[in-house]
């Protein structure tokens, strides 16, 4: 008997949560343009979190900072997989 590996949707790894709250599985992206739109949204979220961390004056507390840093790490981790998917789609579209 042979085990079949299937990729489960894992938030923060292969599922991108967009700024409007929608969840998009990276493998469900069907065109390079759609992928680029999602990448732009992801980049905007990364920049927003970085700005919040840069201007944090400590009033939000250490728990807020830890959560923001965790969110930033997840967003940064999603980027290479999405870029890879966009590249695959661009090659397929040619």
C-alpha positions in Angstrom: 0.0 0.0 0.0 1.3 3.4 -1.0 0.6 6.6 0.9 -0.5 9.5 -1.2 0.6 12.9 0.0 -1.8 15.7 -0.4 -1.1 19.3 0.4 -3.5 20.5 3.1 -4.5 24.1 3.2 -2.4 25.6 6.0 -3.1 29.2 7.0 0.1 31.2 6.8 1.9 28.7 4.6 -0.1 27.9 1.5 -3.3 29.9 2.2 -3.0 33.7 2.0 -5.4 35.8 4.0 -6.2 39.0 2.0 -6.8 42.4 3.5 -10.5 42.0 2.8 -10.6 38.8 4.9 -10.8 36.3 2.0 -8.6 33.3 2.1 -6.9 32.2 -1.1 -5.1 28.9 -1.5 -1.9 29.5 -3.5 -2.7 26.5 -5.8 -6.1 28.0 -6.6 -4.5 31.0 -8.3 -5.2 30.5 -12.0 -3.6 33.4 -13.8 -0.4 35.4 -13.3 -2.4 38.6 -13.2 -4.5 37.2 -10.3 -1.4 36.1 -8.5 0.2 39.6 -9.0 -2.9 41.2 -7.5 -2.6 38.9 -4.5 1.1 39.6 -4.2 0.4 43.3 -4.2 -2.1 42.9 -1.4 0.5 40.7 0.5 3.2 43.3 0.0 0.8 46.0 1.3 0.1 44.0 4.4 3.8 43.4 5.0 4.5 47.2 4.7 1.6 48.0 7.0 2.8 45.7 9.7 6.4 46.9 9.4 5.2 50.5 9.7 3.1 49.7 12.8 6.1 48.0 14.4 8.4 50.9 13.5 6.1 53.4 15.1 5.2 51.3 18.2 5.8 53.4 21.3 5.1 50.5 23.7 1.6 51.6 24.6 0.2 48.5 22.9 2.2 46.2 25.2 4.5 43.2 24.6 1.7 40.9 23.6 0.6 43.1 20.7 4.2 43.4 19.5 4.7 39.6 19.6 1.5 39.1 17.6 2.5 41.7 15.0 5.9 40.1 14.7 4.3 36.7 14.2 1.9 38.0 11.6 4.8 39.6 9.8 6.8 36.4 9.7 3.8 34.5 8.3 3.3 37.1 5.6 6.9 37.0 4.6 6.9 33.2 4.5 3.9 33.2 2.1 5.7 35.5 -0.4 8.2 33.0 -2.0 5.5 30.4 -2.6 3.2 32.9 -4.3 6.1 34.2 -6.4 6.9 30.7 -7.5 3.2 30.1 -8.4 3.2 33.3 -10.5 6.4 32.3 -12.3 4.9 28.9 -13.1 1.7 30.5 -14.4 3.7 33.1 -16.5 5.7 30.2 -18.1 2.5 28.3 -18.8 0.8 31.4 -20.3 3.5 31.9 -22.9 
